[in-house]
Amino acid sequence: MPLKRMDNVGIVVNDLEETIDFFRELGLELEGRATIEGEWAGRVTGLGDQHVEIAMMRTPDGHSRLELSRFLTPPVVADHRNAPVNALGYLRVMFTVDDIKETLERLRKRGAQLVGEVVDYQDTYRLCYIRGPGGLLIGLAQELS
């Protein structure tokens, strides 16, 4: 099979510090930070001259990563943060947690808001969506069995 793995999911944010703190509270670890700029970077993204601050966050198991990006130049051109769950495109990322109730209590202190309700699915999962920093849509799942 030619595919080896999925390296990361990228999320563009307004406030890098707030978002790092939020995902740390959720349980991700800051793997590293960097500034990306220069002609080579613009060739990869097709954006031309760019200046981006990034932070790579890693899940505790080490298998998944989030790349948080704050664009300084060029400016952000679209905002999909308030799109409903059924909108086209990449909208959310979901994490499995030990205890949704406890996780929600911790994340509410960092501004998280429950989107709908916490719901049990077939006695297998407890699920919910929250809005995190800057309105990011995040799913939480708790295995029940």
C-alpha positions as CSV (number, residue, x, y, z in Angstrom):
1,M,0.0,0.0,0.0
2,P,1.6,3.3,-1.0
3,L,0.0,5.4,1.7
4,K,2.0,5.4,4.9
5,R,0.0,7.6,7.3
6,M,-1.9,10.9,7.8
7,D,0.6,13.4,9.1
8,N,-1.7,16.1,10.4
9,V,-4.8,18.2,10.1
10,G,-4.3,21.9,9.6
11,I,-6.4,24.6,11.2
12,V,-6.0,28.3,10.6
13,V,-6.6,30.4,13.7
14,N,-6.7,34.0,14.8
15,D,-5.1,33.6,18.2
16,L,-2.3,31.0,18.3
17,E,-1.6,31.3,22.0
18,E,-5.3,30.9,23.0
19,T,-5.7,27.9,20.7
20,I,-2.5,26.2,21.9
21,D,-3.7,26.6,25.5
22,F,-7.1,25.2,24.7
23,F,-5.7,22.1,23.0
24,R,-3.2,21.6,25.8
25,E,-6.2,21.6,28.2
26,L,-7.8,19.0,26.1
27,G,-4.7,16.9,26.4
28,L,-2.6,17.5,23.3
29,E,1.1,18.3,23.7
30,L,2.9,21.1,22.0
31,E,5.5,19.4,19.7
32,G,7.0,22.5,18.3
33,R,6.6,26.0,16.9
34,A,8.1,27.7,13.9
35,T,7.7,30.6,11.6
36,I,7.3,29.7,7.9
37,E,8.1,32.2,5.3
38,G,9.9,32.6,2.1
39,E,9.7,31.9,-1.6
40,W,9.7,28.1,-1.2
41,A,6.7,28.2,1.2
42,G,4.7,30.2,-1.3
43,R,5.4,27.8,-4.0
44,V,4.0,24.9,-1.9
45,T,0.8,26.7,-0.9
46,G,0.3,28.8,-4.1
47,L,0.0,31.9,-1.9
48,G,3.2,33.6,-3.0
49,D,4.9,35.6,-0.3
50,Q,3.7,34.4,3.0
51,H,4.6,34.7,6.7
52,V,2.9,32.1,9.0
53,E,3.4,31.2,12.6
54,I,2.7,27.5,13.2
55,A,2.4,25.2,16.2
56,M,2.3,21.4,15.9
57,M,0.2,19.7,18.6
58,R,0.4,16.0,19.2
59,T,-2.1,13.6,20.7
60,P,-0.9,11.7,23.8
61,D,-0.7,8.4,21.8
62,G,1.7,10.1,19.3
63,H,-0.2,9.0,16.3
64,S,-2.1,12.2,15.4
65,R,-1.2,15.9,15.0
66,L,-2.9,19.3,14.6
67,E,-1.0,22.0,12.7
68,L,-2.2,25.3,14.0
69,S,-1.4,28.2,11.6
70,R,-1.7,31.9,12.1
71,F,-1.2,33.8,8.8
72,L,0.4,37.2,9.1
73,T,0.7,37.6,5.3
74,P,-1.3,37.1,3.2
75,P,-4.4,37.9,5.3
76,V,-7.1,35.3,5.8
77,V,-9.6,35.4,3.0
78,A,-12.5,33.2,4.2
79,D,-14.1,32.2,7.5
80,H,-15.9,28.9,7.8
81,R,-16.0,28.7,11.6
82,N,-19.7,29.3,11.9
83,A,-20.7,26.9,9.1
84,P,-23.2,24.2,10.3
85,V,-22.1,20.6,10.6
86,N,-23.6,19.7,7.2
87,A,-21.6,22.3,5.2
88,L,-19.2,21.1,2.5
89,G,-15.6,20.9,3.3
90,Y,-13.4,20.2,6.4
91,L,-15.3,21.5,9.4
92,R,-14.3,19.7,12.5
93,V,-11.9,17.4,14.2
94,M,-13.0,14.8,16.8
95,F,-11.2,13.5,19.8
96,T,-11.9,10.5,22.0
97,V,-11.8,11.4,25.7
98,D,-12.0,9.4,28.9
99,D,-14.9,11.5,30.4
100,I,-17.0,14.0,28.4
101,K,-18.5,15.6,31.4
102,E,-15.2,16.3,33.1
103,T,-13.6,17.4,29.7
104,L,-16.5,19.8,29.1
105,E,-16.1,21.3,32.6
106,R,-12.4,22.0,32.0
107,L,-12.9,23.3,28.5
108,R,-15.8,25.6,29.4
109,K,-13.3,27.5,31.6
110,R,-11.4,28.2,28.4
111,G,-14.6,29.4,26.6
112,A,-15.9,26.2,25.0
113,Q,-19.6,26.2,24.3
114,L,-21.7,23.1,23.7
115,V,-23.3,23.2,20.2
116,G,-26.2,20.9,20.8
117,E,-26.5,18.2,23.5
118,V,-24.4,15.4,24.9
119,V,-26.0,12.3,23.4
120,D,-25.4,8.5,23.9
121,Y,-25.2,6.5,20.6
122,Q,-26.4,2.9,20.9
123,D,-24.7,2.4,24.3
124,T,-21.4,2.6,22.5
125,Y,-20.4,6.3,22.5
126,R,-21.3,9.5,24.3
127,L,-20.9,12.3,21.7
128,C,-21.0,16.1,21.5
129,Y,-19.8,19.0,19.5
130,I,-18.4,22.1,21.0
131,R,-17.2,25.5,19.8
132,G,-13.6,26.1,20.9
133,P,-11.3,29.1,20.5
134,G,-12.3,31.4,17.7
135,G,-15.4,29.3,17.1
136,L,-13.6,26.1,16.0
137,L,-15.9,23.1,15.8
138,I,-14.6,20.2,17.8
139,G,-16.2,16.8,18.4
140,L,-15.8,14.8,21.6
141,A,-16.4,11.1,21.9
142,Q,-16.4,8.9,25.0
143,E,-16.4,5.1,24.6
144,L,-19.0,3.6,26.8
145,S,-18.1,0.0,26.7
